[in-house]
Amino acid sequence: MRSELIHKIFNVESIGIESLALEVFQYQYHNNPLYRLFCDQLGRYPELVNGMTDIPFLPISFFKTHEIRTGDFKPVTWFESSGTTGSVNSRHYIKGLELYEESFTRCFRQFYGDPADWCILGLLPAYLERQHSSLVYMVDRLIKLSGHSSSGFYLYDHDSLHSTLDQLERASQKTLLFGVSFALLDFAAEYPMELRHTTIMETGGMKGRRKELTRQELHEQIQSGFPGCPIHSEYGMTELLSQAYAGDDGLFFCPPWMKILLREEDDPLQLLPGGGEKIGGVINIIDLANIDSCSFIATDDRGRIHPNGGFEVLGRMDNSDIRGCSQLVL
């Protein structure tokens, strides 16, 4: 059943995401005891789930307090969220890394083409300094797929990164720089330069190093150090095995096996009609690649869906706003 579903996940366009989401829901309901208990307490039994909007979304906070597994397996590893000192981090237990690699490489090729066409650089301090980062794992594999002699990670060595970028620019080499927000701001302030052949991919995360900024403010500050350079964004998280990407217009787009829905802020079980294009809501994510954990996640991010299918992230809910269905399973 699992292998059959995985094959369908990466051919979802020929099946339809709603039909496949219902199949995955049935599989996870019957093979994930925690998710089944959550659904039962909501009264969302399989015979009552007839459409995608009937599927219950598990609060993302459960990854901090429970082991979310579909099926009985010994994890080959886990991915863990970063957090401030004393905070409880999320853990995502992984049955097989091949599924994650399939997801992020297919997604990268959809939005950016063959990794071998790029020199891929990583400026990810804080992530590199700890184990079990899904972002570091992804960028490391993309670096290897790139095969370019200058592809690699940089911790705090901004001088070497500047020198490498200068050489790549002189060679007119198409380059993609993955960077955590605070490190990109530090680098832009220290080594401003014109980048004509480089795309910057900010991955979010001030990690308490700087004042939190809106995405627009962040991009404007990075752009001031690198005039003319495209600033893109990645929307991903420890609890997912898929990512969405945003170009210069700030709108994120998902791969076919991932879908964004919006829910009411005051009623976590109520989805917004028509996608909430005008007023926005709180983001629910369907990530069918999460076949071994839970594919239906209620995040704490506010967002808005646009008529062209893209979505923007408007910020996070305050802790005081997070209430409701997260209390249903103890």
N, C-alpha and C positions, 0 to 999 in steps of 0.2 A: 504493500500500500504506500509506504513512504517513498520508495524509489519511483513508483508510478506518478505520485504527486509532484516530486521534484522535476521530473521530465515535463509535466504539464505546466509547472510554474514558469519555466523559461520558454514556453511556447504559448503563453497565456493569450496572446493576441488572436490566436486561431480558436480559442475556447470562449473567451470573454471573462473579465475579472470577477463579475458577480457570480457566475456559475462556479468558477473555481474557488472563490472565497467561501462559498457555501460548502463545497467539498472539504476544504481545509478546516472549516469550523466543525463539521461532523467528526473529522479525524481527531482534532484536538479535544473536543468535548469528551470523546470516548477514551482518549489515551493520556490526558493530562488531568489528574485528580483535582488539583487546585483550581484549574480553570472550570472544570465541571461543577465543583462546589460553588464557585462564584456565579456561574450561569444559573444553577438551581436556586440559589438564594434570591436571584432576580426574577425567578419564574420564567426564564428564557430557555425552555426545554427544546431539544432538537425539532420536535414536531411543530413547534410554534415559530421557528426561525425559517422564514420562507423567502427572505430577501436580504440583501447586504445591510440594509438599515436596521434589520432585526438583530444583527449579531452583537453580542455584548463586547465592550472594549475594556480590557483589563487595565486598571490604573498603573501607570509606569512605576509608581513608588513600590509596587509589590516586588520589583527586582532588587530592592534593598532589604526586604524582610523575608522573602521566600525563595526557594530554589524552583525556578520556573522551567519545568521539563515536560516535554511531550514524549512519552515512551520511557522505557526503563533502559538507561544506558550509563556508562561510565564516561564522563567528559574527557576529551583529549586535552582540553584547556578551558579557560574561561576568560572573558573580557571584563574588565572592571573600570568603572567610571572614575574620573579624577574628582577630588573634593577638597574642601578646606579641612584643616586640622580638626580632628574630633568628629567629623561628619561620617555618616554611614554611606558607603559607596554601593552602587548597584553592581550586581554580578550577572553576567549572561553566560550560561554554561553551554559549551559547544560540543556537539556530538562528532562533527567532522568538519575540518577547515576547508575541505574541497568545496562545500556548498557556499561558504563565505567568499572564497576566491572566485567562484563562478559568478556570483552576484556582482561583486564590485568590478571585475574585469569586463563583464558584459555591459554594465552601466557606463564605465569609462569609455568603452569603444563607442557606445551609442552617442555620447555627448562630445567626445574629444578625439575619437578615431584610434588608430593603432598606437599603443604606448611607445613602440619603436620609433615613431616619428618625433618623439619629444626627448629632450633632456629634462629629467625630473629631479627636483631638489626639494629637500624637506627642512624647514626651519621650525622644529617642534620641541623646544625645550619644555620641561615639565612633563610632557608626554614621554619623551625619550628617557627621562630620568626615573621612570617607574615601569614595572612590568605590566603585562596584560592590557595594553592599550590596543583597541581595535583599529584606531586611526594609524598608529605606527605600523601595525601589521599590514594594513592596506598599502600605505605609501611605500613600505619596504618592498612589497611584491611588485608594485608598479615601477619602482626604480630598477628592479631586476629585469622586468619585461622591457623596459626602455633600452637597456643594453648600452647606453651612452657612457663613455669613459668618465665624464664629469658628473654623472648622476650620483646623488648621495645625500646623506644627512649632514646638517650643521647644527651644533648645539648652541654655543654662545660665540662661536668664532665668526663674527661678522666681517672681519677683515678678509678671511679666506672666501667667504660667500660673495663679498663685493668683487674680489679679484676674479672669481669663477664667472660671475654674471658679466663682468666686463669682457672677458675672453669670449663668452658665448655670444654676446651682442656683436662683437667685432666679426664673428664668424657667421652672423645672421642665422644662428641656430634657434629653432623654435623651442622655447623653454617654459616649463610649468613649475612655479614655486609654491608648494604647499606651506602655509605658515599659520601658526597660532596668533591670535590678534595682538597680544601685548608684544610678542617678539617682532612682528612686522612693523609695529609702531616704533619700537626701539631702533630697528634696522633702518627704517626710513629717515629717522631723525639723525642718525649717525652717518649714514652713507647715501645721501640723496643722489639719484642718477636718473638719466633718461633711459627708459627701457622700451625699445621698439619691437623686440622679438620675444618678449616675455609676457606671460599671463600669470598674475598672482591669484592663488586660490586661498582665501582666508577661511579658516576652519572654526572661527569663533574662539571664545575662551580668554577672558582677562585673568582668570585664576587668582583674583585678589591683588594682582600686580598694579593695576591702574583703575581709574574710574570707569565704570561701565558706560558704554556709548551705544547710541542707536547704530544700526548697520549703515545708515547713510552718513552719519558723523564719522564712523570708523573708516569708511571707504574714502571720504573726503580727505581725512588726515593722511592715509596711506598714499593717496593720489598726489598730495602736495609734495611728497618726497620722491615720487616716481611719476612725473608728468607724462601723460599719454599712454600709460600702461593699463591694460584692461584689468579690472579687479572683479574676480568671480567669487562665489561662495559655495561651500559644501554644507548641506544639512544632513547630519548623521548623528548617531548616538550609540552608546554602548549597547542599549537594549534592542537595536536593530541590526540586521545584516545587509541592509540596502541603504543607499544615499540618494538625495536629490541635489541637483546643481542649479545655481543661478548665474546668469551672465550679467552684463553691464546694466540691464534694466532692473535687476534686483528680484526678478520673479523666478522661483524655483520650479523645476519640472522633475517628475519622477520617471523611473523606468517603468515598463508596462506592468510589472508584478508588484508595484507599490502604488497606493492610492491614499489621498488625503480627504478626510471628511471633517466637518466642523460640528461642534456640539455647543449647547447653551452653557453659559458660564455659571448660571445659578442652578441648573438641572443637568448633572453629568450624564443622565441617561437619555436626554432629549437631543437628537440631531437637529441641526438647523435646516429648514426647508430651502430647497434651491441652492444649497451650498453656502449661503450666507455671504454672497459676493459684496453686498453693500455694507452690512454692519460688522462682519467678522465674528469670530467665535474662538473656541478652544480646539486645538488640533487633535483629532483622532487619526491614527495611521493604520492602514492595512499594509503589512509587509509579508507577503506570502513566502519569502525566503526564510522567515522565522518558523519554519515547519517543526523544529525540534524544541521550541520554547512556546511563544504565543504570537500569533500573526496579527492580533487585534489589540492595539495599544492606545490607551487614552493618555496623552502627554499633558504637560503643564504649560505648553506654549500657546500663546494667542496667535491667531493668523487670519488671513483673508484669502479666499479663492477668487480668482479673476475669470472672466468669461472665456478666455483662451485656454483654460485648464491650468495655468500657472498659479502659484500661491506665494504669498509673502508671509514672513514671520514678524509679528508685531511686538514681541517681547514675551516675558514669562508672567504667569499668574503669581501674585503674592501668596505667601504661605497661608495667610488668613483667608484667601479665596478658595483654597483647595479643600473641598469638603464633599461629602456625599458618598459615592459608591466605594471609595477606598476604605470605608469603615465596615464594609459588609463581610469581609473575611478576616479573621484575626489569626 
